[in-house]
């Protein structure tokens, strides 16, 4: 997944990182792709400050993304900050946490009309909210999307609704190991089963159906080059 994610943004393209965390994905995309622009979103103020200092050329927004604008509660896992989320379930499973108020915006409001080639979404269960708030942008730009779908569902965002959202918009869900191959996309049964232990994957590529052949060729070239290294 990382090899493909970090290299699939086309030269001169635009990479969008939603849930930027400490910037490891930003650094990898800068190293292995040649995007003209990287736009990142992160809700935790301290992380945003560090990201802006580390990546001065990256456009970084301090906010959560969801399906509506407003102030929301955000739980920071003080032990594993990468697990921080709009999901209040973090409070029950974290050894130490704190709740802060953050601004929520929609992807359409902040990115309306902007080019988007590859979008990564990792927001600990709230991925569907991001998608719902980016309906117009995604419909207009038809980006390749890589997202995480973990074992735990967030209340209000069931994974069946996530699967159906992509299906209704002619996106195929493909595991990283099959992106470069001709295997059919995941059915609902396959997607649901992947979330059962032992897990098949938590990482998925959502591919616009009209771009499947193009993405497959690019992925195959990336993996072939990696095999020769």
C-alpha positions as CSV (number, residue, x, y, z in Angstrom):
1,X,0.0,0.0,0.0
2,X,2.7,2.5,1.0
3,X,4.7,1.9,-2.2
4,X,1.7,2.5,-4.4
5,X,0.2,5.4,-2.3
6,X,3.5,7.3,-2.3
7,X,4.1,6.9,-6.1
8,X,0.7,7.1,-7.8
9,X,0.3,10.8,-7.8
10,X,1.1,11.9,-11.4
11,X,4.0,14.3,-12.0
12,X,2.5,17.8,-11.7
13,X,-0.6,16.5,-9.9
14,X,-2.2,17.4,-6.6
15,X,-2.0,15.2,-3.6
16,X,-4.5,15.7,-0.7
17,X,-3.6,14.2,2.7
18,X,-6.6,14.1,5.1
19,X,-5.4,13.2,8.6
20,X,-1.8,14.2,8.1
21,X,-0.7,13.2,11.6
22,X,3.1,13.7,11.8
23,X,3.7,14.1,8.1
24,X,5.2,10.7,7.2
25,X,2.9,10.4,4.1
26,X,3.7,14.0,3.0
27,X,7.4,13.3,3.2
28,X,7.1,10.0,1.2
29,X,5.0,11.6,-1.5
30,X,7.5,14.5,-1.8
31,X,10.3,12.0,-2.1
32,X,8.8,9.5,-4.6
33,X,6.3,11.5,-6.6
34,X,6.6,14.9,-8.3
35,X,3.3,16.6,-7.3
36,X,2.9,20.3,-8.1
37,X,1.1,20.7,-4.8
38,X,0.3,18.9,-1.6
39,X,-2.7,20.0,0.5
40,X,-3.0,18.6,4.0
41,X,-5.6,18.6,6.7
42,X,-5.0,18.0,10.4
43,X,-7.2,18.7,13.4
44,X,-4.7,18.8,16.3
45,X,-3.2,22.3,16.7
46,X,0.2,21.1,18.0
47,X,0.6,18.8,15.0
48,X,-0.3,21.5,12.6
49,X,2.3,23.8,14.0
50,X,5.0,21.1,13.6
51,X,3.8,20.2,10.1
52,X,4.0,23.9,9.0
53,X,7.5,24.2,10.3
54,X,8.7,20.9,8.7
55,X,6.9,21.4,5.3
56,X,6.8,25.1,4.5
57,X,5.8,24.4,0.9
58,X,2.7,22.4,1.8
59,X,-0.7,24.0,2.2
60,X,-1.9,22.8,5.7
61,X,-5.3,23.4,7.1
62,X,-6.0,23.2,10.8
63,X,-9.4,21.6,10.9
64,X,-11.4,18.3,10.9
65,X,-13.2,17.4,7.7
66,X,-16.8,16.2,7.7
67,X,-20.2,16.6,6.2
68,X,-21.0,20.0,7.7
69,X,-19.2,23.0,9.0
70,X,-19.1,23.9,12.7
71,X,-17.4,23.3,16.0
72,X,-17.0,19.7,17.1
73,X,-15.4,17.7,19.9
74,X,-12.3,15.9,19.0
75,X,-10.6,13.3,21.3
76,X,-6.8,13.2,21.4
77,X,-5.3,9.9,22.4
78,X,-2.4,11.1,24.5
79,X,-0.6,7.7,24.3
80,X,-1.1,6.9,20.6
81,X,-1.9,10.2,19.0
82,X,-2.4,8.6,15.6
83,X,-5.6,7.1,17.0
84,X,-7.1,10.5,17.8
85,X,-10.5,11.0,16.3
86,X,-14.0,12.5,16.2
87,X,-15.0,9.0,17.4
88,X,-15.8,9.2,21.1
89,X,-15.0,5.5,21.4
90,X,-11.4,6.6,21.7
91,X,-12.2,7.8,25.3
92,X,-13.0,4.2,26.3
93,X,-10.0,2.5,24.9
94,X,-7.3,5.0,25.5
95,X,-5.1,4.9,28.7
96,X,-5.0,8.8,28.6
97,X,-6.9,11.2,26.5
98,X,-8.3,14.8,26.4
99,X,-11.2,16.3,24.5
100,X,-10.7,19.6,22.6
101,X,-13.0,21.7,20.4
102,X,-11.9,21.9,16.8
103,X,-13.3,23.5,13.7
104,X,-15.0,21.2,11.2
105,X,-15.1,22.2,7.5
106,X,-16.2,20.3,4.4
107,X,-13.9,19.3,1.6
108,X,-16.1,21.0,-0.9
109,X,-15.9,24.3,0.9
110,X,-12.1,24.3,1.1
111,X,-11.3,22.5,-2.2
112,X,-14.2,23.5,-4.4
113,X,-13.0,23.7,-8.0
114,X,-9.5,22.7,-7.1
115,X,-7.7,19.9,-9.0
116,X,-7.3,16.7,-7.0
117,X,-5.5,13.6,-8.4
118,X,-4.8,11.4,-5.4
119,X,-6.5,11.7,-2.0
120,X,-5.5,9.8,1.2
121,X,-8.1,9.6,4.0
122,X,-7.2,8.3,7.4
123,X,-9.4,9.8,10.1
124,X,-10.0,6.8,12.4
125,X,-13.5,5.8,11.4
126,X,-14.9,9.1,10.1
127,X,-14.0,8.6,6.5
128,X,-17.6,8.5,5.3
129,X,-18.2,12.0,6.8
130,X,-15.2,13.3,4.7
131,X,-16.6,11.8,1.6
132,X,-20.1,13.2,2.2
133,X,-18.7,16.6,2.6
134,X,-16.7,16.3,-0.6
135,X,-19.4,15.1,-3.0
136,X,-19.0,17.8,-5.5
137,X,-15.2,17.8,-5.5
138,X,-15.0,14.1,-5.9
139,X,-17.7,14.0,-8.6
140,X,-15.8,16.8,-10.6
141,X,-12.2,15.6,-10.1
142,X,-12.7,11.8,-9.9
143,X,-9.5,11.3,-7.9
144,X,-8.0,8.0,-6.9
145,X,-8.7,7.6,-3.2
146,X,-6.7,5.5,-0.7
147,X,-8.4,5.2,2.7
148,X,-8.3,3.2,5.9
149,X,-11.3,1.2,7.1
150,X,-10.5,-0.4,10.5
151,X,-12.1,-3.0,12.6
152,X,-14.1,-0.6,14.7
153,X,-17.1,1.2,13.2
154,X,-17.8,4.8,14.3
155,X,-21.4,5.5,15.3
156,X,-23.3,7.0,12.4
157,X,-20.8,5.8,9.8
158,X,-21.4,2.0,9.3
159,X,-19.0,0.4,6.8
160,X,-21.9,-0.8,4.7
161,X,-22.8,2.8,4.0
162,X,-19.2,3.5,3.2
163,X,-19.1,0.7,0.6
164,X,-22.5,1.8,-0.8
165,X,-21.2,5.4,-1.1
166,X,-18.5,4.3,-3.4
167,X,-20.6,1.9,-5.4
168,X,-23.2,4.6,-6.1
169,X,-20.5,6.8,-7.5
170,X,-18.9,4.2,-9.8
171,X,-15.9,3.6,-7.7
172,X,-14.4,0.1,-7.4
173,X,-12.8,-0.9,-4.1
174,X,-9.5,-2.8,-4.6
175,X,-7.1,-4.2,-2.1
176,X,-3.5,-2.9,-2.4
177,X,-2.2,-6.4,-3.4
178,X,-4.7,-6.5,-6.4
179,X,-4.4,-2.9,-7.6
180,X,-1.9,-3.9,-10.3
181,X,-3.8,-7.0,-11.4
182,X,-7.0,-7.9,-13.3
183,X,-8.9,-9.4,-10.4
184,X,-12.4,-8.1,-10.0
185,X,-13.1,-5.4,-7.4
186,X,-14.3,-6.3,-3.9
187,X,-17.9,-7.2,-3.4
188,X,-19.7,-6.1,-0.2
189,X,-19.1,-9.7,1.2
190,X,-15.4,-9.4,0.5
191,X,-15.2,-5.9,2.0
192,X,-17.1,-7.0,5.1
193,X,-15.0,-10.1,5.5
194,X,-11.7,-8.2,5.3
195,X,-12.7,-6.5,8.7
196,X,-12.9,-9.8,10.5
197,X,-9.9,-11.2,12.4
198,X,-7.4,-12.2,11.1
199,X,-7.7,-9.1,9.0
200,X,-7.0,-9.2,5.2
201,X,-6.4,-5.5,5.1
202,X,-7.5,-2.2,6.5
203,X,-6.2,-0.2,3.5
204,X,-8.2,0.2,0.3
205,X,-7.9,1.9,-3.0
206,X,-11.1,3.4,-4.4
207,X,-10.7,3.6,-8.1
208,X,-13.0,5.5,-10.6
209,X,-14.2,2.8,-12.9
210,X,-13.4,4.8,-16.0
211,X,-9.7,5.0,-14.8
212,X,-9.3,1.3,-13.7
213,X,-7.1,0.3,-16.7
214,X,-5.0,3.4,-16.4
215,X,-4.5,2.9,-12.6
216,X,-3.7,-0.8,-13.1
217,X,-1.0,0.0,-15.6
218,X,0.6,2.6,-13.4
219,X,0.4,0.3,-10.3
220,X,2.0,-2.6,-12.3
221,X,4.8,-0.3,-13.4
222,X,5.5,0.8,-9.9
223,X,5.5,-2.7,-8.5
224,X,7.7,-4.0,-11.4
225,X,10.2,-1.3,-10.7
226,X,10.2,-2.2,-7.0
227,X,10.8,-5.9,-7.8
228,X,14.0,-5.0,-9.7
229,X,15.4,-2.8,-7.0
